[in-house]
Amino acid sequence: MIDLASKVKSLVGEKVELTYAANWDEYYHTEGGWYHLDKLWVSPDISFIGINAYFPLTDNLLQKEITYKIIRKGWEGGEYFDYFKDTKGAKHPLAPEWAIKNIEYWWKNYHINPDVKYTDWKPKMKRIAFTELGFPSIDGCTKPLYI
């Protein structure tokens, strides 16, 4: 993707901003902790971090139980921010570096791979834009869709 970004940038020119729109569950690191997109994010051809933000915002609530306040609170808390659920539904706390929804932590910190080597990412080095933001128009749409 780095080579593709370079080729596209050479075609569209320096005045055009270019990004990769990463899905909400891929922008940060893999399940194993490798910051697999950092080489792309630090590329001079990538202007900003693009995230398709379809984060789960509520627990398994009935549609009639979901309020604006609960959804808003779900942006900075809840599943994939404070905790994750195992296959039996039990909640387990998440450290900030593992919290998919904790974009601010990801953005403000150095990234260290499991081999204890820092990536080339520097805190706050590029701005973040939500390239997509929303949820599907189905009942219970603010619950986790997959993963």
DSSP file (Angstrom, degrees, kcal/mol; ACC not computed):
  #  RESIDUE AA STRUCTURE BP1 BP2  ACC     N-H-->O    O-->H-N    N-H-->O    O-->H-N    TCO  KAPPA ALPHA  PHI   PSI    X-CA   Y-CA   Z-CA
    1    1 A M     >        0   0    0      0, 0.0     4,-2.8     0, 0.0     5,-0.2   0.000 360.0 360.0 360.0 -29.2    0.0    0.0    0.0
    2    2 A I  H  >  +     0   0    0      2,-0.2     4,-2.1     1,-0.2     5,-0.1   0.925 360.0  46.2 -64.2 -43.8    2.9    2.3    0.6
    3    3 A D  H  > S+     0   0    0      2,-0.2     4,-2.4     1,-0.2    -1,-0.2   0.904 112.5  50.9 -64.1 -41.1    4.0    1.9   -3.0
    4    4 A L  H  > S+     0   0    0      1,-0.2     4,-2.9     2,-0.2     5,-0.2   0.924 109.0  50.8 -62.7 -44.4    0.5    2.5   -4.2
    5    5 A A  H  X S+     0   0    0     -4,-2.8     4,-2.7     1,-0.2    -1,-0.2   0.903 110.3  50.5 -59.1 -41.2    0.2    5.6   -2.1
    6    6 A S  H  X S+     0   0    0     -4,-2.1     4,-2.0     2,-0.2    -1,-0.2   0.915 112.1  46.3 -63.3 -44.1    3.4    6.9   -3.6
    7    7 A K  H  X S+     0   0    0     -4,-2.4     4,-1.3     2,-0.2    -2,-0.2   0.920 114.0  47.7 -65.6 -43.7    2.2    6.2   -7.2
    8    8 A V  H  X S+     0   0    0     -4,-2.9     4,-2.7     1,-0.2     3,-0.4   0.926 110.8  51.6 -63.6 -44.1   -1.2    7.8   -6.5
    9    9 A K  H  X S+     0   0    0     -4,-2.7     4,-2.3     1,-0.2    -1,-0.2   0.884 107.3  53.0 -60.9 -38.5    0.4   10.9   -4.9
   10   10 A S  H  < S+     0   0    0     -4,-2.0    -1,-0.2     1,-0.2    -2,-0.2   0.813 113.3  45.0 -67.0 -28.0    2.7   11.3   -7.9
   11   11 A L  H  < S+     0   0    0     -4,-1.3    -2,-0.2    -3,-0.4    -1,-0.2   0.885 120.3  36.4 -80.4 -40.9   -0.3   11.3  -10.2
   12   12 A V  H  < S-     0   0    0     -4,-2.7     3,-0.2     1,-0.1    -2,-0.2   0.700 107.8-128.1 -90.4 -19.5   -2.6   13.6   -8.2
   13   13 A G    ><  -     0   0    0     -4,-2.3     3,-1.1    -5,-0.3    -1,-0.1  -0.065  27.1 -70.7  94.5 164.9    0.1   16.0   -6.9
   14   14 A E  T 3  S+     0   0    0      1,-0.2    -1,-0.2    -4,-0.1    -4,-0.1   0.723 121.7  64.1 -68.2 -25.0    1.2   17.5   -3.6
   15   15 A K  T 3  S+     0   0    0     -3,-0.2     2,-0.5     2,-0.1    -1,-0.2   0.678  87.1  84.2 -76.5 -15.3   -1.8   19.7   -3.2
   16   16 A V  S <  S-     0   0    0     -3,-1.1     2,-0.3    -7,-0.2    -4,-0.1  -0.756  78.1-134.4 -90.8 128.4   -4.2   16.7   -2.9
   17   17 A E        -     0   0    0     -2,-0.5     2,-0.4    29,-0.1    29,-0.1  -0.640  23.9-165.7 -82.7 139.0   -4.5   15.0    0.5
   18   18 A L        +     0   0    0     -2,-0.3    29,-3.6    27,-0.2    30,-0.8  -0.960  14.5 157.7-128.6 140.7   -4.3   11.3    0.4
   19   19 A T        -     0   0    0     -2,-0.4     2,-0.5    27,-0.2    30,-0.1  -0.914  37.9-118.5-146.6 175.1   -5.2    8.7    3.1
   20   20 A Y        -     0   0    0     28,-0.4     2,-1.3    -2,-0.3    30,-0.9  -0.995  27.3-135.2-116.1 127.5   -6.1    5.1    3.5
   21   21 A A  E     -a   50   0A   0     -2,-0.5     2,-0.2    28,-0.1    30,-0.2  -0.698  28.2-165.0 -87.0  95.1   -9.6    4.6    5.1
   22   22 A A  E     -a   51   0A   0     28,-2.5    30,-3.4    -2,-1.3   109,-0.2  -0.555  22.0-111.2 -82.2 142.5   -8.9    1.9    7.7
   23   23 A N  E >>  -a   52   0A   0     -2,-0.2     3,-2.2    28,-0.2     4,-1.4  -0.325  33.7-106.1 -66.2 156.4  -11.7    0.0    9.3
   24   24 A W  T 34 S+     0   0    0     28,-1.2     4,-0.2     1,-0.3    -1,-0.1   0.725 119.9  48.2 -59.5 -23.7  -12.3    0.7   13.0
   25   25 A D  T 34 S+     0   0    0      1,-0.1    -1,-0.3    27,-0.1     4,-0.1   0.313 115.3  42.7-101.8   9.2  -10.8   -2.6   14.0
   26   26 A E  T <4 S+     0   0    0     -3,-2.2    -2,-0.2     2,-0.1    11,-0.2   0.547  86.2  84.1-125.5 -13.2   -7.6   -2.4   11.9
   27   27 A Y  S  < S+     0   0    0     -4,-1.4    10,-0.2    25,-0.1    -3,-0.1   0.821  97.8  37.3 -65.1 -30.8   -6.3    1.2   12.2
   28   28 A Y  S    S-     0   0    0      1,-0.3     9,-0.4    -4,-0.2     2,-0.3   0.973 117.9 -47.1 -92.0 -73.9   -4.4    0.6   15.4
   29   29 A H        -     0   0    0      6,-0.2    -1,-0.3    -4,-0.1     6,-0.2  -0.974  55.1 -91.2-156.9 167.5   -2.7   -2.8   15.7
   30   30 A T    >   -     0   0    0      4,-2.4     3,-2.0    -2,-0.3    -4,-0.1  -0.201  48.9 -95.1 -75.5 172.0   -3.4   -6.5   15.1
   31   31 A E  T 3  S+     0   0    0      1,-0.3    -1,-0.1     2,-0.1     0, 0.0   0.822 127.3  56.6 -57.0 -31.6   -4.7   -8.8   17.8
   32   32 A G  T 3  S-     0   0    0      2,-0.1    -1,-0.3     1,-0.0    -2,-0.0   0.499 122.0-106.0 -80.7  -3.7   -1.1   -9.8   18.4
   33   33 A G  S <  S+     0   0    0     -3,-2.0     2,-0.5     1,-0.3    -2,-0.1   0.510  70.8 142.0  95.7   5.1   -0.1   -6.2   19.1
   34   34 A W        -     0   0    0     79,-0.2    -4,-2.4     1,-0.1     2,-2.1  -0.691  51.7-137.0 -84.0 128.1    1.8   -5.4   15.9
   35   35 A Y    >   +     0   0    0     -2,-0.5     3,-1.3    -6,-0.2     4,-0.4  -0.539  35.0 171.4 -81.9  75.5    1.3   -1.9   14.5
   36   36 A H  T 3   +     0   0    0     -2,-2.1    -1,-0.2     1,-0.3     3,-0.2   0.663  68.9  46.1 -67.9 -21.1    0.9   -3.2   11.0
   37   37 A L  T >> S+     0   0    0     -9,-0.4     4,-2.9   -11,-0.2     3,-0.6   0.466  82.1  96.3-100.6  -1.6   -0.2    0.1    9.4
   38   38 A D  H <> S+     0   0    0     -3,-1.3     4,-2.4     1,-0.3     5,-0.2   0.857  80.2  56.4 -60.1 -36.1    2.3    2.4   11.0
   39   39 A K  H 34 S+     0   0    0     -4,-0.4     4,-0.4     1,-0.2    -1,-0.3   0.884 112.8  43.0 -63.0 -35.5    4.7    2.3    8.0
   40   40 A L  H X4 S+     0   0    0     -3,-0.6     3,-1.1    -4,-0.2     6,-0.2   0.931 112.1  53.0 -71.9 -46.8    1.8    3.5    5.9
   41   41 A W  H 3< S+     0   0    0     -4,-2.9    -2,-0.2     1,-0.3    -1,-0.2   0.852 111.3  46.2 -59.2 -35.4    0.6    6.1    8.4
   42   42 A V  T 3< S+     0   0    0     -4,-2.4    -1,-0.3    -5,-0.2    -2,-0.2   0.574  84.6 119.1 -85.7  -7.5    4.1    7.6    8.6
   43   43 A S    X   -     0   0    0     -3,-1.1     3,-1.5    -4,-0.4    -3,-0.0  -0.299  69.5-132.4 -57.2 137.0    4.5    7.7    4.8
   44   44 A P  T 3  S+     0   0    0      0, 0.0    -1,-0.2     0, 0.0    -4,-0.0   0.679 106.2  62.7 -65.3 -15.1    5.0   11.2    3.5
   45   45 A D  T 3  S+     0   0    0     -5,-0.1     2,-0.6   -43,-0.1   -27,-0.2   0.606  88.0  78.9 -85.4 -12.1    2.4   10.4    0.9
   46   46 A I    <   -     0   0    0     -3,-1.5   -27,-0.2    -6,-0.2     3,-0.1  -0.878  61.3-170.0 -98.9 120.9   -0.3    9.8    3.5
   47   47 A S        -     0   0    0    -29,-3.6    80,-0.4    -2,-0.6     2,-0.3   0.816  63.2  -7.1 -82.8 -32.8   -1.7   13.1    4.7
   48   48 A F  S    S-     0   0    0    -30,-0.8     2,-0.5    78,-0.1   -28,-0.4  -0.970  76.1 -89.7-157.7 165.9   -3.8   12.0    7.6
   49   49 A I  E     - b   0 128A   0     78,-2.8    80,-3.0    -2,-0.3     2,-0.5  -0.737  39.5-157.5 -84.6 124.3   -5.1    8.9    9.4
   50   50 A G  E     -ab  21 129A   0    -30,-0.9   -28,-2.5    -2,-0.5     2,-0.4  -0.910  10.8-175.9-107.4 128.0   -8.5    7.8    8.0
   51   51 A I  E     -ab  22 130A   0     78,-2.3    81,-1.2    -2,-0.5    80,-1.1  -0.984  24.2-146.6-127.0 126.1  -10.8    5.7   10.1
   52   52 A N  E     -ab  23 132A   0    -30,-3.4   -28,-1.2    -2,-0.4     2,-1.1  -0.805  30.3-153.6 -83.8 102.7  -14.1    4.1    9.1
   53   53 A A  E     + b   0 133A   0     79,-3.3    81,-1.9    -2,-1.0   -30,-0.1  -0.677  43.5 140.6 -96.1  93.1  -15.8    4.4   12.5
   54   54 A Y        +     0   0    0     -2,-1.1    91,-0.3    79,-0.2    -1,-0.1  -0.324  31.1 167.0-117.6  46.2  -18.5    1.9   13.1
   55   55 A F        -     0   0    0      1,-0.1     2,-0.3    89,-0.1    25,-0.1  -0.264  45.1-105.3 -63.4 144.4  -17.5    1.3   16.7
   56   56 A P        -     0   0    0      0, 0.0    87,-0.2     0, 0.0    -1,-0.1  -0.579  39.6-179.7 -67.0 132.2  -19.9   -0.7   19.0
   57   57 A L        +     0   0    0     85,-2.8     2,-0.3    -2,-0.3    86,-0.2   0.559  55.6  33.7-115.4 -12.8  -21.5    2.0   21.2
   58   58 A T  S    S-     0   0    0     84,-2.1    -1,-0.1    82,-0.1    13,-0.0  -0.939  74.5-114.5-138.2 161.1  -23.9    0.0   23.4
   59   59 A D        -     0   0    0     -2,-0.3     2,-2.6    84,-0.1    -2,-0.1  -0.101  68.9 -58.3 -76.0-170.6  -24.1   -3.3   25.1
   60   60 A N  S    S+     0   0    0     83,-0.1     2,-0.3    -2,-0.0    -1,-0.1  -0.427  82.8 155.4 -75.8  72.8  -26.8   -5.8   24.0
   61   61 A L        -     0   0    0     -2,-2.6     2,-0.1     1,-0.1    81,-0.1  -0.655  48.7-105.1 -96.6 154.5  -29.7   -3.5   24.8
   62   62 A L    >>  -     0   0    0     -2,-0.3     3,-2.0     1,-0.1     4,-0.7  -0.493  36.5-110.8 -71.2 151.3  -33.2   -3.6   23.3
   63   63 A Q  G >4 S+     0   0    0      1,-0.3     3,-1.2     2,-0.2    -1,-0.1   0.874 118.8  55.7 -52.2 -41.9  -33.8   -0.8   20.8
   64   64 A K  G 34 S+     0   0    0      1,-0.2    -1,-0.3     3,-0.0    -2,-0.0   0.667 104.2  55.3 -68.9 -14.9  -36.2    0.9   23.1
   65   65 A E  G <4 S+     0   0    0     -3,-2.0     2,-0.5     2,-0.0    -1,-0.2   0.580  85.4  98.1 -90.8 -11.5  -33.6    1.0   25.9
   66   66 A I    <<  +     0   0    0     -3,-1.2     2,-0.3    -4,-0.7    -8,-0.0  -0.666  52.5 179.4 -85.9 125.1  -31.0    2.9   23.8
   67   67 A T     >  -     0   0    0     -2,-0.5     4,-2.3     1,-0.1     5,-0.2  -0.767  43.4-109.0-119.0 165.6  -30.9    6.6   24.3
   68   68 A Y  H  > S+     0   0    0     -2,-0.3     4,-2.9     1,-0.2     5,-0.2   0.901 120.0  54.7 -56.5 -42.4  -28.8    9.4   22.9
   69   69 A K  H  > S+     0   0    0      1,-0.2     4,-2.3     2,-0.2    -1,-0.2   0.896 108.2  47.9 -61.7 -42.4  -27.0    9.7   26.2
   70   70 A I  H  > S+     0   0    0      2,-0.2     4,-1.6     1,-0.2    -1,-0.2   0.914 112.9  48.4 -65.3 -43.3  -26.0    6.0   26.2
   71   71 A I  H  X S+     0   0    0     -4,-2.3     4,-0.6     2,-0.2    -2,-0.2   0.933 111.9  49.0 -63.4 -45.8  -24.8    6.2   22.6
   72   72 A R  H >< S+     0   0    0     -4,-2.9     3,-1.3     1,-0.2     4,-0.5   0.914 110.6  50.3 -60.3 -43.5  -22.7    9.3   23.4
   73   73 A K  H >< S+     0   0    0     -4,-2.3     3,-1.0     1,-0.2    -1,-0.2   0.823 100.7  66.3 -63.0 -31.7  -21.2    7.7   26.5
   74   74 A G  H >< S+     0   0    0     -4,-1.6     3,-0.6     1,-0.2    -1,-0.2   0.657  87.5  68.3 -66.6 -17.0  -20.3    4.7   24.3
   75   75 A W  T << S+     0   0    0     -3,-1.3    -1,-0.2    -4,-0.6    -2,-0.2   0.841 113.4  27.1 -70.1 -32.9  -17.8    6.7   22.3
   76   76 A E  T <  S+     0   0    0     -3,-1.0     2,-0.3    -4,-0.5    -1,-0.2  -0.095 129.0  18.9-123.1  35.1  -15.5    7.1   25.2
   77   77 A G  S <  S+     0   0    0     -3,-0.6     2,-0.1     2,-0.1    24,-0.0  -0.979  81.1  58.6-176.7-178.7  -16.3    4.0   27.2
   78   78 A G  S >>>S+     0   0    0     -2,-0.3     4,-3.2     2,-0.1     3,-2.0  -0.397  90.9  14.0  82.6-156.2  -17.8    0.5   27.2
   79   79 A E  B 345S+c   83   0B   0      1,-0.3     5,-0.2     2,-0.2    -2,-0.1  -0.284 132.1  13.1 -61.9 137.7  -16.8   -2.4   25.1
   80   80 A Y  T 345S+     0   0    0      3,-3.2    21,-2.5     1,-0.1    22,-0.5   0.503 130.6  55.0  70.0   8.6  -13.5   -2.1   23.3
   81   81 A F  T <45S+     0   0    0     -3,-2.0    -2,-0.2     2,-0.5    -1,-0.1   0.540 125.5   9.6-123.4 -58.1  -12.6    0.9   25.4
   82   82 A D  T  <5S-     0   0    0     -4,-3.2    12,-2.2     1,-0.2     2,-0.3   0.744 132.7  -4.2 -94.6 -29.0  -12.9   -0.2   29.1
   83   83 A Y  E   < -cD  79  93B   0     -5,-1.2    -3,-3.2    10,-0.3    -2,-0.5  -0.948  54.1-138.6-154.9 168.3  -13.3   -3.9   28.5
   84   84 A F  E     - D   0  92B   0      8,-2.4     8,-2.7    -2,-0.3     2,-0.4  -0.923  23.7-125.4-129.1 160.7  -13.7   -6.8   26.1
   85   85 A K  E     - D   0  91B   0     -2,-0.3     6,-0.2     6,-0.2     2,-0.1  -0.884  17.0-140.0-108.5 138.0  -16.0   -9.8   26.3
   86   86 A D    >   -     0   0    0      4,-2.3     3,-2.2    -2,-0.4    -1,-0.0  -0.232  43.9 -83.3 -82.2-177.9  -14.8  -13.4   26.0
   87   87 A T  T 3  S+     0   0    0      1,-0.3    -1,-0.1     2,-0.1    -2,-0.0   0.690 131.8  52.3 -63.8 -17.8  -16.7  -16.0   24.1
   88   88 A K  T 3  S-     0   0    0      2,-0.1    -1,-0.3     0, 0.0    -3,-0.0   0.418 120.2-107.5 -96.3   0.4  -18.9  -16.6   27.1
   89   89 A G    <   +     0   0    0     -3,-2.2     2,-0.2     1,-0.3    -2,-0.1   0.464  69.3 145.7  89.4   1.8  -19.8  -12.9   27.5
   90   90 A A        -     0   0    0      1,-0.1    -4,-2.3    -5,-0.0     2,-0.3  -0.520  47.7-124.0 -73.4 140.1  -17.7  -12.3   30.6
   91   91 A K  E     -D   85   0B   0     -6,-0.2    -6,-0.2    -2,-0.2    -1,-0.1  -0.659  26.6-173.9 -87.9 139.2  -16.2   -8.8   30.7
   92   92 A H  E     -D   84   0B   0     -8,-2.7    -8,-2.4    -2,-0.3     0, 0.0  -0.997  30.1-106.5-131.4 135.9  -12.4   -8.4   31.1
   93   93 A P  E     -D   83   0B   0      0, 0.0     2,-0.4     0, 0.0   -10,-0.3  -0.237  29.6-143.7 -63.2 148.8  -10.6   -5.0   31.5
   94   94 A L        -     0   0    0    -12,-2.2     5,-0.1   -13,-0.1   -13,-0.0  -0.941   8.0-132.8-113.8 133.5   -8.6   -3.5   28.7
   95   95 A A    >>  -     0   0    0     -2,-0.4     3,-2.2     1,-0.1     4,-0.6  -0.547  34.7-108.4 -73.7 151.3   -5.4   -1.6   29.0
   96   96 A P  G >4 S+     0   0    0      0, 0.0     3,-1.1     0, 0.0     6,-0.2   0.837 117.5  60.1 -53.8 -37.1   -5.5    1.6   26.9
   97   97 A E  G 34 S+     0   0    0      1,-0.3   -64,-0.0     8,-0.1    12,-0.0   0.648 110.0  43.2 -69.1 -11.8   -3.0    0.3   24.3
   98   98 A W  G <4 S+     0   0    0     -3,-2.2     2,-0.9   -17,-0.1    -1,-0.3   0.430  86.6 107.0-106.9  -3.0   -5.4   -2.6   23.5
   99   99 A A    X<  -     0   0    0     -3,-1.1     3,-1.5    -4,-0.6     7,-0.2  -0.683  52.6-163.5 -86.2 106.1   -8.6   -0.5   23.5
  100  100 A I  T 3  S+     0   0    0     -2,-0.9    -1,-0.2     1,-0.3   -19,-0.2   0.867  89.6  49.9 -54.9 -40.9   -9.7   -0.1   19.9
  101  101 A K  T 3  S+     0   0    0    -21,-2.5     2,-2.0     1,-0.2     3,-0.3   0.577  85.1  91.1 -79.7  -7.9  -12.0    2.8   20.7
  102  102 A N    <>  +     0   0    0     -3,-1.5     4,-1.8   -22,-0.5     3,-0.2  -0.459  46.3 156.5 -86.9  67.5   -9.4    4.7   22.6
  103  103 A I  H  >  +     0   0    0     -2,-2.0     4,-2.7     1,-0.2    -1,-0.2   0.862  66.8  59.5 -61.5 -38.7   -8.2    6.6   19.5
  104  104 A E  H  > S+     0   0    0     -3,-0.3     4,-2.3     1,-0.2    -1,-0.2   0.915 105.3  48.1 -59.9 -43.6   -6.8    9.5   21.6
  105  105 A Y  H  > S+     0   0    0     -3,-0.2     4,-0.7     1,-0.2    -1,-0.2   0.937 112.5  49.1 -61.8 -46.1   -4.4    7.1   23.4
  106  106 A W  H >< S+     0   0    0     -4,-1.8     3,-0.6     1,-0.2    -2,-0.2   0.905 115.0  45.1 -57.8 -43.3   -3.3    5.6   20.1
  107  107 A W  H 3< S+     0   0    0     -4,-2.7    17,-3.2     1,-0.2    18,-0.3   0.840 113.6  47.9 -72.3 -35.7   -2.7    9.0   18.6
  108  108 A K  H 3< S+     0   0    0     -4,-2.3     2,-0.3    15,-0.3    -1,-0.2   0.416 105.4  66.5 -89.5   0.8   -0.9   10.5   21.6
  109  109 A N  S << S-     0   0    0     -4,-0.7    15,-0.1    -3,-0.6     2,-0.1  -0.858  81.9-105.8-126.6 156.2    1.6    7.7   22.3
  110  110 A Y        -     0   0    0     -2,-0.3     2,-0.5    13,-0.1    12,-0.1  -0.405  39.3-123.6 -67.0 154.8    4.6    6.0   20.7
  111  111 A H        -     0   0    0     10,-0.5     8,-2.6     8,-0.2     2,-0.5  -0.922  24.6-169.4-109.9 125.2    3.8    2.6   19.3
  112  112 A I  B     -E  118   0C   0     -2,-0.5     6,-0.2     6,-0.2     4,-0.0  -0.959  12.2-144.0-117.9 122.4    5.8   -0.4   20.5
  113  113 A N    >   -     0   0    0      4,-2.6     3,-2.3    -2,-0.5     4,-0.2  -0.292  34.7 -97.2 -77.1 165.8    5.6   -3.8   18.8
  114  114 A P  T 3  S+     0   0    0      0, 0.0    -1,-0.1     0, 0.0   -80,-0.1   0.725 124.0  64.3 -57.8 -22.0    5.7   -7.1   20.6
  115  115 A D  T 3  S-     0   0    0      2,-0.2     3,-0.1     1,-0.0    -2,-0.0   0.338 118.7-113.6 -82.7   9.2    9.5   -7.4   19.7
  116  116 A V  S <  S+     0   0    0     -3,-2.3     2,-0.4     1,-0.3    -1,-0.0   0.709  75.0 132.5  66.1  25.4    9.9   -4.2   21.9
  117  117 A K        -     0   0    0     -4,-0.2    -4,-2.6     0, 0.0    -1,-0.3  -0.886  56.6-123.9-105.2 137.3   10.9   -2.1   19.0
  118  118 A Y  B     -E  112   0C   0     -2,-0.4    -6,-0.2    -6,-0.2     2,-0.1  -0.506  20.6-133.8 -74.1 144.1    9.3    1.3   18.4
  119  119 A T        -     0   0    0     -8,-2.6    -8,-0.2    -2,-0.2    -1,-0.1  -0.307  32.2-100.0 -81.7 179.8    7.6    2.0   15.1
  120  120 A D  S    S+     0   0    0     -2,-0.1     2,-0.1   -10,-0.1    -1,-0.1   0.492  85.3 120.3 -80.9  -2.9    8.3    5.2   13.3
  121  121 A W        -     0   0    0    -10,-0.1   -10,-0.5     1,-0.0    -2,-0.1  -0.415  47.9-161.2 -64.0 134.0    5.0    6.7   14.6
  122  122 A K    >   -     0   0    0     -2,-0.1     3,-2.1   -12,-0.1     4,-0.2  -0.941  35.2 -89.3-113.8 139.9    5.5    9.8   16.6
  123  123 A P  T 3  S-     0   0    0      0, 0.0   -15,-0.3     0, 0.0   -16,-0.1  -0.193 108.5  -2.4 -50.9 132.6    2.7   11.0   19.0
  124  124 A K  T 3  S+     0   0    0    -17,-3.2   -16,-0.1   -15,-0.1   -17,-0.1   0.685  86.6 144.2  62.0  23.0    0.3   13.3   17.3
  125  125 A M    <   +     0   0    0     -3,-2.1     2,-0.3   -18,-0.3    -1,-0.1   0.792  68.0  18.5 -68.4 -26.5    2.3   13.2   14.0
  126  126 A K  S    S-     0   0    0     -4,-0.2   -78,-0.1   -19,-0.1    -2,-0.1  -0.989  83.9-110.2-140.6 151.6   -0.8   13.3   11.8
  127  127 A R        -     0   0    0    -80,-0.4   -78,-2.8    -2,-0.3     2,-0.4  -0.313  30.0-128.0 -75.0 164.2   -4.4   14.4   12.3
  128  128 A I  E     -b   49   0A   0    -80,-0.2     2,-0.4   -78,-0.0   -78,-0.2  -0.921  22.1-174.7-115.2 139.0   -7.2   11.8   12.3
  129  129 A A  E     -b   50   0A   0    -80,-3.0   -78,-2.3    -2,-0.4     2,-1.0  -0.997  28.5-126.6-130.7 139.0  -10.3   12.0   10.2
  130  130 A F  E     -b   51   0A   0     -2,-0.4   -78,-0.2   -80,-0.2     3,-0.1  -0.760  23.2-173.4 -80.8 108.7  -13.3    9.8   10.3
  131  131 A T  E    S+     0   0A   0    -80,-1.1     2,-0.3    -2,-1.0   -79,-0.2   0.747  78.6  15.0 -77.4 -24.1  -13.6    8.8    6.7
  132  132 A E  E    S-b   52   0A   0    -81,-1.2   -79,-3.3    -3,-0.1     2,-0.4  -0.977  72.5-178.7-142.6 146.0  -16.9    7.0    7.5
  133  133 A L  E     +b   53   0A   0     -2,-0.3     2,-0.3   -81,-0.2   -79,-0.2  -0.968  37.5  53.4-147.6 125.7  -18.9    7.4   10.6
  134  134 A G        -     0   0    0    -81,-1.9    -2,-0.0    -2,-0.4     0, 0.0  -0.998  62.9 -95.0 156.2-157.6  -22.1    5.7   11.5
  135  135 A F        -     0   0    0     -2,-0.3     7,-0.1   -81,-0.1     6,-0.1  -0.967  42.8 -87.0-158.3 158.0  -23.9    2.4   12.0
  136  136 A P        -     0   0    0      0, 0.0     2,-1.8     0, 0.0     5,-0.1  -0.289  40.4-110.9 -71.0 156.9  -26.2    0.3    9.8
  137  137 A S  S    S+     0   0    0      3,-0.1     2,-0.3     4,-0.0     3,-0.0  -0.504  78.4 111.0 -88.9  69.8  -29.9    0.9    9.8
  138  138 A I  S >  S-     0   0    0     -2,-1.8     3,-1.3     0, 0.0     2,-0.1  -0.929  79.3 -82.2-135.0 160.1  -30.9   -2.3   11.6
  139  139 A D  T 3  S+     0   0    0     -2,-0.3   -77,-0.0     1,-0.3    -2,-0.0  -0.413 118.1  15.2 -61.4 134.0  -32.4   -3.0   15.0
  140  140 A G  T >  S+     0   0    0     -2,-0.1     3,-1.8     1,-0.1    -1,-0.3   0.784  80.2 154.8  73.8  27.3  -29.7   -3.1   17.6
  141  141 A C  T <   +     0   0    0     -3,-1.3    -2,-0.1     1,-0.3    -1,-0.1   0.638  61.9  63.8 -68.1 -14.8  -27.2   -1.3   15.3
  142  142 A T  T 3  S+     0   0    0    -86,-0.1   -85,-2.8    -7,-0.1   -84,-2.1   0.475  85.9  92.6 -89.0   0.2  -25.1    0.2   18.1
  143  143 A K  S <  S-     0   0    0     -3,-1.8   -84,-0.1   -87,-0.2   -83,-0.1  -0.420  99.4 -69.9 -82.5 164.8  -24.1   -3.3   19.3
  144  144 A P        -     0   0    0      0, 0.0    -1,-0.2     0, 0.0     3,-0.1  -0.340  42.6-161.7 -56.3 131.7  -20.9   -5.0   18.1
  145  145 A L        -     0   0    0    -91,-0.3     2,-0.3     1,-0.3   -90,-0.1   0.875  61.3 -34.4 -84.3 -41.1  -21.3   -6.0   14.4
  146  146 A Y              0   0    0      1,-0.1    -1,-0.3     0, 0.0     0, 0.0  -0.919 360.0 360.0-163.7-177.5  -18.5   -8.5   14.2
  147  147 A I              0   0    0     -2,-0.3    -1,-0.1    -3,-0.1    -2,-0.0   0.146 360.0 360.0 126.6 360.0  -15.0   -9.3   15.5
